[in-house]
């Protein structure tokens, strides 16, 4: 995540150094000011992030674990 932020900061700096009208014509997105190499690196980094389905499943498992722990404490009389 740190590297993604670094890539965005580099692109934002390029955007600020340029003409504001040019940035507006491109749409103003940070990605518009990334080099091909930076875009490729960003793409690889984004692919490494968990998908929404993976995050949802991990959250579901955490909730199930909390429920199991609560039931165990309840059964133990704590």
Secondary structure, DSSP 8 states (H G I E B T S, - for coil): -HHHHHHHHHHHHHHHHS-HHHHHHHTS-GGGG--HHHHHHHHHHHHHS--HHHHHHHHHHHHHHHHHHHHHHHHHT-
